[in-house]
Amino acid sequence: MNVATLARLAASRQIPLLLSLGRGLVTPVYRASFLAAASGSGVLRRLAAGPGDVDALAAAAGVHDDRHLLRAWLDVGVRLGELAVDDGRYRLRSRTAKALARPGNDAVAAALEEVARFHLPVLLGAPAMAADGRRLSLGDQDGAVIARSTRVVEPFVAEAVGRVLSRTAPLRLLEVGCGSGAHVRHAARLNPRLTALAIDLQDEVAAGAAANMAAWGLRERVEVRRADVRELEEQPQFDLATMHNNIYYFPVEERAKVLERVRSLLAPGGRLLLTAPCRGGNVGMEVLDLWFRYADFGGPLPHAADLAAQMEDAGFTGVRARRLIPGEQFRAFVGTNRATASGIDVEERIS
Ligand SMILES: C[S@@+](CC[C@H](N)C(=O)[O-])C[C@H]1O[C@@H](n2cnc3c(N)ncnc32)[C@H](O)[C@@H]1O
């Protein structure tokens, strides 16, 4: 480097700023995006089984023709330090890549995909969407990825399910928006006499849940159906209804009506257990809130007090809310169907 170049560098204010952005901001975004794509494409899972050449990784990722393009992307992964390559065979290198590749961490890998594929676009696109009126739709999500990523809170939902579920009596469960079906599996394990109807709005999600039920040996006890709860025609037969992580898929002004509809499917004295991230949580939850504010369906994450009031408006009594994760705004809400066997609701009878 000659003296003139050195002098230009020393005088530049932009180059040091760019270099510091590169280290502090840009490289982490590149790494996150690369790992999210490695997870979503099946490359991480393939490499968890051992090193593979570009042909093996192309087969895992469903790449048929443009292997040179896949190789270029893999080589950026090497440059970022996520992968290494020896004699044309790629392997996992970073601790993060190795951890995400473990099957037990699939929900975390899916959460990273959710951040890269849905959270970053809404952060990038919000001002333009606010300007031109464009909105996100359900098709801008990937239901299968969301069904996997929401499993990060599975232990906390499981604890809430365990608190409301009778262990011995025969029980009919309705799960609304079942995702992977993991919470129904947990309920079925707790009560061997439980049978369930699990519904989900999205075809591919319902199909995934049905496949899971079969793999878990629950096909006889759990019916999985693609259905919109707002149109579900069923007798008021359910002892327990559960809605986990989906109240924000409904606009605020529709929520009491949806909850009333769920109540109408409950047997007298039946209960609703609803779990949801509420406003004021960690920044990831605030970006989720942003995503749903920009959606042409759904709405913001609920304020805990508003959601409890909506349950009461929908005819639930004894509504109680509880925090499920210390320091976080992830909460469980439980209420009881006030309708009695006579069909007259408790408040009418009293008055
Ligand atoms: C974030 S996912 C949560 C999945 C699962 N409950 C869990 O906690 O792992 C929300 C799910 O609710 C479903 N959903 C949204 N609106 C629905 C509706 N109107 N009827 C039935 N399911 C719905 C979505 O299709 C999606 O799979």
The ligand as a Tripos MOL2 file, in Angstrom:
@<TRIPOS>MOLECULE
LIG
   27    29     1     0     0
SMALL
NO_CHARGES

@<TRIPOS>ATOM
      1 C1        -48.2900  -20.0500   15.6350 C.3       1 LIG1
      2 S1        -49.1160  -21.4710   15.1360 S.3       1 LIG1
      3 C2        -49.2400  -22.3560   16.6760 C.3       1 LIG1
      4 C3        -49.3840  -23.8420   16.4860 C.3       1 LIG1
      5 C4        -49.6310  -24.6130   17.7830 C.3       1 LIG1
      6 N1        -50.8620  -24.2110   18.4060 N.3       1 LIG1
      7 C5        -48.4880  -24.4340   18.7400 C.2       1 LIG1
      8 O1        -48.6090  -23.7150   19.7330 O.co2     1 LIG1
      9 O2        -47.4240  -25.0520   18.5170 O.co2     1 LIG1
     10 C6        -50.8120  -20.9350   14.9280 C.3       1 LIG1
     11 C7        -51.6690  -21.9470   14.2030 C.3       1 LIG1
     12 O3        -53.0430  -21.5450   14.3070 O.3       1 LIG1
     13 C8        -53.6790  -21.8740   13.0990 C.3       1 LIG1
     14 N2        -54.9050  -21.0590   12.9120 N.ar      1 LIG1
     15 C9        -54.9530  -19.7310   12.7100 C.ar      1 LIG1
     16 N3        -56.2240  -19.3260   12.5270 N.ar      1 LIG1
     17 C10       -57.0050  -20.4220   12.6090 C.ar      1 LIG1
     18 C11       -58.4130  -20.6520   12.4680 C.ar      1 LIG1
     19 N4        -59.2490  -19.6510   12.1670 N.pl3     1 LIG1
     20 N5        -58.8770  -21.9280   12.6210 N.ar      1 LIG1
     21 C12       -58.0170  -22.9340   12.8760 C.ar      1 LIG1
     22 N6        -56.6760  -22.7790   13.0000 N.ar      1 LIG1
     23 C13       -56.1580  -21.5350   12.8670 C.ar      1 LIG1
     24 C14       -52.6230  -21.5450   12.0500 C.3       1 LIG1
     25 O4        -52.8890  -22.1870   10.8140 O.3       1 LIG1
     26 C15       -51.3450  -22.0240   12.7280 C.3       1 LIG1
     27 O5        -50.9890  -23.3320   12.3620 O.3       1 LIG1
@<TRIPOS>BOND
     1     1     2 1
     2     2     3 1
     3     2    10 1
     4     3     4 1
     5     4     5 1
     6     5     6 1
     7     5     7 1
     8     7     8 2
     9     7     9 1
    10    10    11 1
    11    11    12 1
    12    11    26 1
    13    12    13 1
    14    13    14 1
    15    13    24 1
    16    14    15 ar
    17    14    23 ar
    18    15    16 ar
    19    16    17 ar
    20    17    18 ar
    21    17    23 ar
    22    18    19 1
    23    18    20 ar
    24    20    21 ar
    25    21    22 ar
    26    22    23 ar
    27    24    25 1
    28    24    26 1
    29    26    27 1
@<TRIPOS>SUBSTRUCTURE
     1 LIG1         1 GROUP 0 **** ****
